Amino acid sequence: MSTTDAPKKPRETDDVPVPATLRKSLKNRHIQLIALGGAIGTGLFYGSSESIALAGPSILLAYLVGGLAIFAIVRALSEMSVEDPKAGAFSYYATRYWSKRAGFISGWNYWFNYILVSMVELSVVGSFVNYWFPAIPTWVSAAVFLVIICAANLLGVSKFGEFEFWFAIIKIVAVIAMIIGGLAVIIFALPTASGVRASFANWFTVGNGFFPNGLMGQNSDGSWTGLLMALVVVMFSFGGTELIGITAGETEDPKTTIPRATNDIIWRILVFYIGALGVIMAVVPWNTIDGKSSPFVQIFDSVGIHAAAGILNFVCLTAVMSVYNSGLYANSRMLYSLAKQGNAPAYLGKLNSRGVPVAGVLTSAAITAIAVVVVFVWPEFAFNYLMSIATIAGIINWTMIMLTEMKFRKVVAAGGAPEDSELAGLSGQEALDAIHFKLPFAKVTPWVVLAFLALVVVLMCFSTSYRIAVIAGVIWLAILFAAYQLTQAKK
């Protein structure tokens, strides 16, 4: 039989029946926009007010320093993802290159973190819907969007990628429009509502200059402010960038796509955080940004474009949907990976004909729905306590990534690289030199990042609202350790 007559292998897409396996259906454009969208959320559109109030114009330095730390963290994760692209990313890597206990803690910590983040995002979606339709109960909005996003995830990974692609496009267009609009106000010296001429010189001339609160200082009410305290707020606004690593197991060409998306993180931070906030503080005096409305609304209101509030409301609605869409995707793949490791019930490791871990999607959605009910019934308890755990869980996650990367390099140097990797059969410095996408200054960078994350935890202890997160984090880690020991004892 000739090669032209030979039966062709089914194409690996979400629409062609093939044996149940994760599909490598995410294209380069999906990964690029997923990575970009992960760094832009309601934390930028609304949360930036808090960080500006703490540090003034010097907040730009905080975003730069925090951005470099996040870049190093994602580079460490991408180093492993390119050589060994697997679903579950750092949970799988922690198990493979460290220990089963590390994989258990890493995976369940990340899963629960995104459950809590999804819970809060769904609980506030009603407020954005009520902007146009005040009669609709907030719980109805939460339920509708939960069902829609859950259905989208069940359609297959390529459909998830399309949703995230367009969600990210909306956010990107909104930020770029704001930057261009702000630059036009500065260049053409258009009048503003504050009466202060728009200029980048305002960074240094308004409200005690570039460092109005110094590195760290205490207010009369006992609260702490300054550049260092702003780092705490800034770091949590970068949550979600590690999603790049989660997608590696379902990416068409991870050796090309993952490095490109990772390296682009720096310019994304420069443009979408430092660039956007820099323009805002040039047009709107930073000491008038009080948090009562988004800085993005203020910059348009200041030149008479009052429709900005409605536009931003739509952008934030899509941002919330994007976060939950990403969260449900990441959680379902994390449960799938944990099940394959033996760290979660076996039913969570099953895939349907479209390559979707349906049980992981439905289980995560159901738990999120219960958590949303908790928010609506006991909002004060939920936000004061449960979200504290979500806050510290992000730092635990980043810490585990850096520690795992160091373990990964030790295994590779010892000749234990994956069998299907180009590193197979190599050992010592030869193996380390052959790593396709190396973490820069790998002998030093992890320790610098770990020291920085430790500094952030110490700074959290100076804030009343974040201090509880540190306590909750210790308790949460103790629970994870105990849960692992319990599951092993049962086995």
C-alpha positions in Angstrom: 0.0 0.0 0.0 1.4 3.4 -0.9 1.8 6.3 1.5 -1.1 8.1 -0.2 -3.4 5.2 0.5 -2.3 4.8 4.1 -4.9 5.9 6.7 -4.2 9.3 8.1 -3.8 9.9 11.8 -6.7 11.9 13.2 -5.9 15.6 13.7 -5.6 16.5 17.4 -8.3 19.1 17.8 -11.3 19.5 20.1 -13.7 18.4 17.3 -12.2 15.1 16.0 -12.7 12.0 18.1 -9.3 10.6 19.2 -8.2 8.6 22.2 -8.7 10.5 25.4 -5.7 12.7 26.0 -4.9 16.3 26.6 -4.9 18.1 23.3 -2.1 20.4 22.2 -4.6 22.9 20.7 -3.4 26.2 22.2 -1.7 28.2 19.4 0.9 30.9 19.8 -1.6 33.8 19.7 -3.6 32.1 22.5 -0.5 31.8 24.7 0.6 35.3 24.0 -2.8 36.8 24.9 -3.4 34.4 27.9 0.0 35.6 29.3 -0.8 39.2 28.6 -4.4 39.0 29.9 -3.2 37.3 33.1 -1.2 40.5 34.0 -4.2 42.8 33.5 -7.2 42.6 35.8 -9.4 44.6 38.1 -6.3 45.0 40.3 -4.9 47.4 37.7 -8.1 49.1 36.9 -9.2 49.7 40.5 -6.6 48.3 42.9 -3.9 50.7 41.6 -5.5 53.5 43.6 -4.4 51.9 46.8 -0.8 51.4 45.7 -0.6 55.0 44.4 -1.9 56.3 47.7 0.8 54.4 49.6 3.8 55.5 47.5 2.8 58.3 45.1 4.8 58.4 41.9 7.4 56.1 43.3 4.9 53.3 42.8 6.4 53.1 39.3 9.6 51.8 40.9 7.6 49.3 43.0 6.0 47.9 39.8 9.4 47.7 38.2 11.0 45.8 41.1 8.0 43.6 41.6 7.8 43.0 37.8 11.4 41.8 37.7 10.7 39.3 40.6 7.7 38.0 38.7 9.7 37.7 35.5 12.3 35.6 37.3 9.6 33.4 38.8 7.9 32.8 35.4 11.3 32.2 33.8 12.1 29.6 36.4 8.7 27.9 35.7 9.2 28.2 31.9 12.7 26.6 32.1 11.0 23.4 33.4 7.9 23.7 31.2 9.9 23.9 28.0 12.0 20.8 28.9 9.1 18.8 30.4 5.7 20.2 29.2 3.1 18.6 31.5 -0.4 19.5 32.8 -0.4 20.8 36.3 3.0 22.5 35.8 4.6 23.2 39.1 2.7 20.5 41.0 4.0 17.9 38.6 7.5 19.4 38.7 7.5 19.5 42.5 6.5 15.8 42.6 8.9 14.7 39.8 12.0 16.7 40.9 11.4 17.2 44.6 9.0 14.9 46.5 5.5 13.7 46.5 4.8 15.8 49.5 6.0 18.9 47.7 3.7 18.1 44.8 0.8 17.6 47.1 1.3 20.9 48.9 2.1 22.9 45.7 -0.9 21.5 43.7 -3.6 21.8 46.4 -2.3 25.2 47.5 -2.6 26.5 43.9 -6.0 24.9 43.4 -7.5 26.4 46.7 -5.9 29.7 45.9 -7.8 29.9 42.6 -11.0 28.7 44.2 -10.9 31.7 46.5 -9.9 34.1 43.8 -12.7 32.8 41.6 -15.1 33.0 44.5 -14.4 36.7 45.0 -14.5 37.5 41.3 -17.9 35.8 40.9 -19.2 37.6 44.0 -18.5 41.0 42.6 -19.7 40.3 39.0 -23.2 41.3 40.1 -22.0 44.8 41.0 -20.9 45.3 37.4 -24.1 43.9 35.9 -26.1 46.2 38.3 -24.5 49.2 36.8 -26.8 48.7 33.8 -29.5 46.4 35.3 -29.9 47.3 39.0 -33.0 45.0 39.4 -31.1 41.8 38.8 -30.0 40.1 42.0 -26.3 39.8 42.3 -26.5 36.0 43.0 -28.3 35.5 39.7 -25.4 37.2 37.8 -22.9 35.0 39.6 -24.9 31.9 38.8 -25.3 32.8 35.1 -21.6 33.6 34.6 -20.5 30.5 36.5 -22.6 28.3 34.1 -21.4 30.1 31.0 -17.7 29.8 31.9 -18.1 26.2 33.0 -19.8 25.3 29.7 -17.0 27.1 27.8 -14.3 25.0 29.6 -16.2 21.8 28.8 -16.0 22.5 25.1 -12.3 21.9 24.9 -9.0 23.7 25.4 -9.1 25.6 22.1 -12.4 27.1 23.0 -10.9 28.2 26.4 -8.0 29.7 24.4 -10.5 31.7 22.2 -12.4 33.0 25.1 -9.2 34.2 26.8 -7.9 35.6 23.5 -10.9 38.0 23.1 -11.1 38.8 26.8 -7.5 39.9 26.7 -8.0 41.9 23.5 -10.7 44.0 25.3 -8.5 44.7 28.3 -5.5 45.6 26.1 -7.5 48.0 23.9 -8.8 49.7 27.0 -5.4 50.3 28.5 -3.8 51.4 25.2 -6.7 53.8 24.5 -6.2 55.3 28.0 -2.4 55.7 27.3 -3.0 57.3 23.9 -5.7 59.6 25.3 -3.5 60.6 28.2 -0.5 61.3 26.0 -2.8 63.5 23.7 -3.8 65.5 26.8 -0.1 66.0 27.7 1.2 66.8 24.2 -1.6 69.2 23.3 -1.8 70.7 26.8 -5.6 70.1 27.0 -7.3 71.6 30.0 -8.1 69.2 32.9 -10.7 69.3 35.6 -8.0 69.7 38.4 -6.7 72.8 36.8 -3.2 71.4 37.0 -1.4 71.3 33.6 -0.8 67.8 32.4 2.9 67.0 32.4 5.3 64.3 33.4 6.9 66.9 35.7 3.9 66.4 38.0 5.6 63.3 39.2 8.1 65.5 40.9 6.2 68.7 41.7 2.9 67.5 43.1 2.4 66.4 46.7 5.9 66.4 48.1 7.5 65.0 44.9 8.4 61.5 43.6 8.9 59.9 47.1 6.1 61.6 49.1 6.1 58.9 51.8 9.7 57.8 51.6 10.7 54.2 51.7 8.6 53.5 54.7 6.8 55.7 57.3 4.1 55.7 59.8 0.9 57.9 59.7 -0.7 59.5 62.7 -3.2 56.7 62.9 -0.5 54.1 63.2 -0.8 52.8 59.6 2.4 52.3 57.5 3.0 53.8 54.1 5.8 54.3 51.6 7.4 52.5 48.7 8.1 49.3 50.6 4.6 48.9 51.9 3.3 49.4 48.3 5.3 46.4 47.3 2.8 44.2 49.1 -0.1 45.5 47.0 1.9 45.5 43.8 2.9 41.8 44.1 -0.6 40.6 44.4 -1.6 42.5 41.2 0.8 40.2 39.3 -1.0 37.0 40.3 -2.0 34.9 37.3 1.1 35.4 35.2 2.3 31.9 36.1 -0.6 30.6 34.1 1.9 30.4 31.2 3.3 27.3 32.8 -0.1 25.6 33.3 -0.7 25.8 29.5 2.5 24.1 28.5 1.0 20.6 28.4 -1.6 21.8 25.9 0.5 24.0 23.7 1.3 23.2 20.0 4.9 24.2 20.2 6.0 24.8 23.8 9.7 25.2 22.9 8.9 28.2 20.8 5.8 29.6 22.3 6.5 29.5 26.0 9.9 31.3 25.8 8.4 34.0 23.6 5.4 34.6 25.9 7.7 34.6 29.0 10.2 37.1 27.6 7.4 39.4 26.7 6.4 39.8 30.3 8.9 42.6 30.8 7.5 44.8 28.1 4.0 44.1 29.2 4.8 45.3 32.7 6.6 48.4 31.3 3.7 49.3 29.0 0.6 48.2 30.9 1.6 49.0 34.4 4.4 51.5 34.5 3.4 53.2 31.2 -0.3 53.4 32.1 0.1 54.6 35.7 2.8 57.0 34.6 0.5 58.7 32.2 -2.3 58.7 34.7 -0.2 60.5 37.3 1.0 63.0 34.7 -2.6 64.0 33.9 -4.4 63.5 37.2 -2.4 64.7 40.3 -1.6 61.6 42.2 -2.8 63.0 45.6 -6.3 63.4 44.1 -6.6 59.7 43.3 -8.6 58.7 46.3 -9.9 55.2 45.3 -13.6 56.3 45.1 -13.4 55.7 41.4 -10.9 54.0 39.1 -7.9 56.1 38.1 -8.8 55.1 34.5 -12.2 56.8 34.9 -10.6 59.8 36.5 -8.2 60.5 33.6 -11.1 60.6 31.1 -13.4 62.5 33.4 -10.7 65.1 33.8 -11.0 66.0 30.1 -14.7 65.8 29.9 -15.2 62.2 28.6 -17.8 61.1 31.1 -18.8 57.9 29.3 -15.6 56.4 30.6 -17.3 55.0 33.7 -19.6 52.9 31.6 -16.9 51.7 29.3 -14.6 50.7 32.1 -17.5 48.9 33.8 -17.8 46.7 30.7 -14.0 46.2 30.6 -14.0 45.1 34.3 -16.9 42.8 33.7 -14.9 41.0 31.0 -11.8 41.1 33.2 -13.8 39.3 36.0 -15.0 36.7 33.5 -11.4 36.2 32.2 -10.1 35.6 35.7 -12.8 33.0 36.4 -12.3 31.4 33.0 -8.5 31.1 33.7 -9.1 29.9 37.2 -11.4 27.1 36.2 -9.0 26.0 33.5 -6.0 26.0 35.8 -7.9 24.3 38.6 -9.2 21.5 36.4 -5.7 20.8 35.0 -4.2 21.0 38.5 -6.7 18.4 39.8 -5.9 16.2 36.7 -2.2 16.4 37.5 -2.7 15.7 41.2 -4.8 12.6 40.4 -2.1 11.3 38.0 0.4 11.8 40.9 -1.8 9.9 43.3 -2.4 13.0 45.3 -6.1 13.3 44.4 -9.0 10.9 43.8 -8.5 8.9 40.6 -11.8 10.1 39.0 -10.3 13.5 38.6 -7.7 12.1 36.2 -10.2 11.0 33.6 -10.6 12.8 30.3 -13.5 12.9 27.9 -13.2 12.5 24.1 -12.3 16.2 23.7 -9.4 15.9 26.1 -11.1 17.8 28.9 -10.8 16.7 32.5 -14.6 17.0 33.0 -14.6 15.9 36.6 -11.9 18.5 37.4 -14.0 21.2 35.8 -17.3 20.3 37.4 -15.7 19.6 40.8 -13.9 23.0 40.8 -17.1 24.8 39.6 -19.2 23.1 42.3 -16.8 24.1 45.1 -16.6 27.6 43.8 -20.4 27.8 43.8 -20.5 26.8 47.4 -17.8 29.4 48.2 -19.8 32.1 46.5 -22.8 31.2 48.7 -20.6 31.7 51.7 -19.6 35.2 50.4 -23.2 36.2 50.0 -24.3 34.8 53.4 -21.3 35.9 55.5 -19.5 38.6 53.4 -17.5 40.0 56.3 -16.2 36.6 57.3 -15.4 35.6 53.7 -13.4 38.7 52.8 -11.6 39.1 56.1 -10.5 35.5 56.5 -10.8 33.4 53.4 -9.2 35.9 51.2 -6.3 36.2 53.6 -5.5 32.6 52.8 -5.7 33.4 49.1 -3.3 36.3 49.5 -0.6 34.3 51.2 -1.2 31.3 49.0 0.2 33.3 46.1 3.5 33.8 47.9 3.6 30.1 48.9 3.1 29.2 45.2 5.9 31.5 43.9 8.2 30.2 46.7 7.5 26.6 45.7 8.3 27.4 42.0 11.7 28.8 42.9 12.6 25.9 45.2 11.5 23.4 42.6 13.6 25.0 39.9 16.7 24.5 42.0 15.7 20.8 42.6 15.1 20.5 38.8 18.6 21.6 38.0 20.1 19.1 40.6 18.2 16.2 39.0 19.2 17.3 35.5 22.9 17.6 36.5 22.6 14.1 38.0 21.4 12.7 34.7 17.7 12.4 35.6 16.3 14.6 32.8 13.0 13.4 31.2 13.5 10.5 28.7 11.7 12.4 25.9 13.8 15.6 26.5 16.9 16.5 24.5 18.7 16.5 27.9 18.2 12.7 28.2 21.5 10.9 28.6 23.4 14.0 29.6 24.7 14.9 33.1 26.8 17.5 34.9 27.5 20.9 33.4 26.9 19.5 30.0 23.3 18.8 30.8 22.8 22.2 32.4 24.3 23.9 29.4 21.9 22.1 27.1 18.8 23.4 28.9 16.8 25.1 26.1 15.4 28.1 28.0 17.7 28.8 31.0 16.8 31.0 34.0 19.3 33.9 33.9 22.0 33.7 36.6 20.4 30.5 37.8 22.9 30.0 40.8 21.9 33.3 42.3 18.5 34.4 41.0 16.4 31.9 43.0 18.0 33.0 46.3 17.4 36.7 45.4 13.8 36.1 44.6 13.3 34.0 47.8 14.8 36.8 49.8 12.5 39.3 48.1 9.4 37.2 48.8 10.5 36.9 52.4 10.8 40.7 52.6 7.2 41.0 51.3 5.9 38.6 54.0 7.7 40.7 56.7 6.2 43.9 55.2 2.7 42.2 55.4 3.1 42.0 59.1 3.2 45.8 59.3 -0.3 46.1 57.8 -3.4 45.3 59.8 -5.3 44.0 56.8 -2.4 41.8 55.6 -1.1 40.6 59.0 -4.0 38.1 59.3 -2.9 36.7 55.9 0.5 35.7 57.4 -1.1 34.0 60.3 -3.6 32.3 58.0 -0.7 31.2 55.8 1.1 29.4 58.6 -2.2 27.6 59.6 -2.9 26.8 55.9 0.5 25.2 55.5 0.0 23.2 58.6 -3.3 21.9 57.3 -1.7 20.9 54.0 1.1 19.0 55.8 -1.4 17.2 58.0 -3.7 16.4 55.1 -0.7 14.8 53.2 0.3 12.7 56.2 -3.4 11.6 56.7 -3.7 10.5 53.1 -0.5 8.6 53.3 -1.5 6.9 56.5 -4.7 5.7 54.9 -2.8 4.3 52.0 
